Every structure is written in C-alpha cells, then in structure tokens.
Amino acid sequence: MFGNTGKIIWADLSAGTAEHRTLPEQYYRNFIGGAGLAAKIFWEYGSFEAQPLAPESLLILMNGPFAGLKLSGCSRSAIAGRSPLTGHWGDSSCGGHFAPELRYSGFDGIVLQGKLEEPGIILIEDDEISVLPVREWWGMGVIETTALIGKKYGKKARSLVIGQAGENLVNYACIMNECHHAFGRAGYGAVMGSKNLKAIIVKSSAQRYFPADSDSLDSLRRELDAKITESVTSQVLHENGTAANLEGGVHIGDVPIKNFTSSFWEEMAEELTGSTLTEKYLTNKAACSFCKIACKRVVEIPEGPFSIPKGPGPEYETIAAFGSMLGSKDLAATCKAGRLCNDLGLDTITAGSTIAWAMEAFEKSALTVLETDGVELNWADMDTVIDVVLPQIAFRSSKLGELLSQGSLRAADMIGRGSSEWLTTAKGLEAPMHDPRGGGHGLALTYSISHRGACHTANPMLFMEMGACYYPEIGFEYELNPMSSEYKAESALLAVQIGAIENSSCFCQFADREIAIPEWVRLFNFAAGYDWTVEDMMSAGLRVFYLQRLLNYRFGIRASDDLVSKRLLDPSTDGAPEGVEIDFDCMKKRFYQLAKLDGTLGIPDRRTLENINLSSEANVVWQ
Amino acid sequence: MEYWKDQHEPITAFLKLFEKAKQDPELSEGLKKVNQLIWFDYTEDGPDCSFHVDCRNGNVLSSQGKPSEEPDLTMSLSADDAHRSWSNKLNPVMAITRRKIRVKGSATGLLKLAPKLKKVAIIYEQALNDLNFSDKILK
C-alpha cells in the first residue's frame, strides 16, 4: 500500500490491550481515508444501539493518505463516532502535529472501544503500543497535561489530550493537540473521557512516508506548495490569521451578533478583526506541521482584566463566538475565553453559542436566577463568562453549568418557555460563526444536509458563495450571488463531494482552495496509487457523502431532520441582508432531486447506492 | 476594450475617482490605513494604461503610470475589469480566483477597503459624470 500504511491500532480499553489490524485496500480506494474511512469502519464494526458515551461505543481517529507528506495543509486527521452532543453520526477535523507522527509510526488510524478501569493513556512509540495508568493526571487541564507529556516523553512526542470538560462528559468537550489545535466539534472529548482515556501520545523514530510515485509526487508537491504559499488567501491568513476578514464579514452580514439577532455592528468589526489582533496582541505566528501558511496566532496580553501569558491565540470562530455573539467587542476577552476553553477542553463554537442562547433566554426571562444559582447572564459580561460560566460548564458544578453543559438544544428542551425559538442549530449542532442570511443562502442548505449538523467545514459552500472556488472540470463555473438561492442546490451537490474528498483526505480547506481538480487527482495517484480519473475521485466523494447519510439513517435521522433553526432563516432586521428571505424549501427540494435522495427517508434508492459501489450497504437499509 | 476608446480614458477616470475619494473623510481614512504603495497595472490594454496610489505615511497620492519605487502591491487586470470592479460589479474574490485579477504582494491592506466598495462605486459614478463619461456608468 502507498501513502497509507494499511495498518491501524485497535485498542480494546476494557481489556487494556491494543493490537495492529490491517484494513482491506479496497476500503481506502472506496472511502479515501479520514472521515470517509472512519465512516466505513463504523459501518462494519460499530454498534448502532450503543449510546455515545457507553463503553462499547467506537471512537475512530483516521489519517488521510497525505499525512506525513511535507506539503502545506495536509497534516490533519479526522475523528469520528456517534456524537454525544447530537446523538447521531459526526466527525471532527484537527490540524497540528499528531497526524504525521502517527503515520511515521506506521499507522493510518486508531480505533478505541471499551473503557479503561482507571484513567490512562495510550503511548505509541513506532509500532510499540502501551496502555498506561495516569491516575494523577485526571483532573488536570490541557495545558498542564501537555506540559507533563513534554517533560516525560520529550518535546518530539505529539499528543491528543482532554481537559476537565472531557473528563466530566460535557457534551461538547473537545480533544486538543499541543494546546493549540482542536478536534473541536461534536463532543469527542467526552467520548475519550467516557473511556477514561486522558491522552494519546505518539513518538516516531523516523519520518517514513512511502508514496506510489516518489519523483512525480515530489515535483507536484513543490509546485503545489509554491502555489498555496503565494496565493492571496494564504498571504492574508499568514499576516492576520483566520479572522483577517472579520471586518469585511460584518459588512456583508456574515458575522453573527448577539445570538444571530443582528447582522451589523460596525464598531465591533474593527475592534475584533484579525489586523487588530496582530497589532495589539500577536507575538508569533505558528503553523501545523509542514504548513507554510502559518495562520495560527500566538498572543500575549501582559496586563488588564483579561491578561494572559504568551500562548495559543484565538481563531476567527472563537473571536466571533466569544465576541460578537455575546455582544462583546473586547478582543482581549475573546483571547482569554479561548485560552480557557482550550485548557478546559471545550469546543468554543458550541460553548459561545450555548452561552449566547442562554443570555438571550435570560434577557427574555425564560432563564432566571433560580436556574442559574443567582448568576446573571448579561450581554457582554465577559467577566462572568470567563470566571463563572465556563468553569461551571466544564465541571458541571452548578445548576447553570449542568444545564449549559448539555449544549443549547437540550438546554432549550430542559427549560422550555419558548427558548427553542432562539436556537441556532442544525441537527443539534450549533452553527459556526457564518450567518447564512449574509454569508450566503447556500450555507443554510449545506448546514441542514451536513451529516454532523450545522457545519461550514463539511464542504466548501462558504468559499463557493464567496467566489473562492472555480472547478470548471466538474462543472462548477457558477458566479454565485450569496443572497440568492439560484444554483445553490447544484453547487451544493458538488460541494458535498469536494467536502467529502477534503475531509477524507484530511486536507486543510484554506490551503486546498489553490488545488485544481486535475491536481487533486494527480496527488491521490502519486501519493496513494489509487489510479483515479476525475470521475473516480468525485464518485469517491459522493460515496462518502452517501455513506454518512446511511449511518445517520440507522441512527434515526430522516429527511425531515435536514433543517436549520428558524433563527438562521428569519430575515435580518439590519445590515446588508436586511429583509432578504432565504428560499430554503426550494433549495432543499432541488438538492434532494439532484442528489437522488428519498424525500422521506433522506437516503438514496437501492439502485443509486449499487451504482456507486455501496451494494452491501444498500442491502442493509433497503431490506 | 469594451468600455474605453483608448488606454488613456480609463486612467483619467480612475485618477478622478481617487481625487474624489481623497476628499471623502471615510474613504480617505480607509486609504491611509492601507499604508501601501499600490500599482494598478492595466498594461495589457496599453503601455501607458496604469496608475499608482501611495497611501503610506498618512498620505494618499495618486499618479499615472508605474511608481518609481517597488510597489508593495501590484494588481494586474484589464481596464474593463477595473471599470467593473470600481463600479462594484465584479466580485474581487471571484476575479482573483479566476485569474482575472493577478495580485503580487500583500493584499491585506486592501481587505480594509473591501467594506467600502459600495461607497467607492457611488463616488466612481460621480467621477464618471464629472468627466462626461455618463454613458460608461454600469447599471
């Protein structure tokens, strides 16, 4: 096998064992790797009855075929399983430094099942795997744990770590790499916590990567790396990070304000934008392994109420989630909230959104001090958010913490009083910081059809509507108007295929904007030897998209669940999108036709599945 | 060229635009924040078809041709696409993606101007009217 190693680690934590297993080569060709291959592994070996936090639940981490390749954007991996936040299939992507180290150790992925008797870690040193107890680490934050790992196993050791939120089974706990990179969404930190697994550590002794065509790959790699590095997007990201265009986003109505109740706040735009972060707090730029874009921020706030020592700084999503969403324009507060979430191991998008929902509920008296143990939840009160609310969520140490640790959908179910009207979710996952009403109507469609829920990284619809995609080889030549439904279903059908390719090959969506379709095909063929045509590659993407829907079907998801919260569709009352209506039903109906999805069941018919080489899967769902 | 009779017309129009933009407090401040020497290169439509704007050091100075110093940012495109762009009828991200606009140097400063494109288009329309180029206004 090329690129991939064909080997995974299968850890039965109840038995305290971890063994090597090989996967059939056809799995890789059919499902690529990463999120796609994880879906196939779950389909074959997972339990559809097991609750997400039950010991028998599977947690699957997979690399794509390019992990280990010295190319900007490909040092990512995917983690997948049944989400404790949503209850159905999901996955999450993370950059950083873990993916290449795992590949160099000889593995494509790790499957975790069972539960350790006492808190422990998995240590991978080349092909030696140990399961070790670390009772004394339980209760530590991510920062302290990561520092301990560095001290004990050396600076070259790479780790995935959970914080107290994961230990306490908060539904949106995340998994952190080097305190800076997160498997943020859908709560897989809680799944790790439910298995009593504090960390996974990997150390390799050599950089081993065996491609199918080494010379051709090296030449293509150099060409692509230059193209990626020199692109306007990369330069802007390098200079001012992922929040570089926050100011522009505010002016088009893409940046949500006060739980999506407003679409414009000019004063906030300049205060929170990436160039302000650069000017005020940036000390260094940082990058995932081998990435020359270096969009990550290192910040320091030496003084003031939100002072923090030099360390990982916030991404756009964190800045908006703990800034505009909470009615705050205090950039220092977003940095401190981001650092705290990283340390506690909380997904910043769901945490910020759930708190924003709670602030609106408090403002409208649906949530009172009786349910918050006396804590007042007021817009822009960042002291309370940082000192009281986030710790209480991570430790589930109060009524308020317990309520908000559930995520906004369940919290709304718990308090009722019309508070579900203020949700900003799709399939139980809080929407990212891109408002479909201004950012692009197609986002409403792709949030709704995404297998994990409201998600802007499941596919490149956000970039398509922005104008940052051009794929004439597969028919994407549309000049989309973000504030229209025209061609959005057609675009979404291509977007879900490209998104599946990106998330299964585990490529960064910023970096791969520069990769043309024929270059993608060459990359797969030179690295993994798949010997694909453009059609083969796109079919693999569609196959993964369908398989993810089939998984959700078996978890009880139907066409009627492909929705977004009313709040995300109601016409804005201000800003660029003021008064514009999203024709959601029309887009969804057209997408269902184009994607050949059954209008009730939400999955393709038997013939469509058979035609795309999902015959055995078709036999299960179409008995 | 679809909109211009020769290579000088677009430069006259664009310099007029910047002259008027400088008089607008909001745009003038926005331009100063860009803090770069920018060369707008339309030489694919003629050797004299270009101008530059020097937004460094709190000034906004515009002039015909390539700057004598090395520009911080060069934007190369056709004079017709520039006309569409200043008229806010060309999505700049899309134009860059499709290589209609080629960018050399840091475009970070220009991001600060992106939110002001609507206003730029209004002033550009005024500039075209001032020059008796009303027939060129894009509706």
Interface residues (C-beta under 8 A of the other chain):
Chain A: V232 Q235 V236 E239 N240 A244 N245 E247 G248 V250 H251 A269 S275 M466 G467 A468 C469 Y470 E479 R513
Chain B: N91 P92 V93 M94 A95 I96 T97 R98 V103 S106 A107 T108 L111 K112 A114 P115
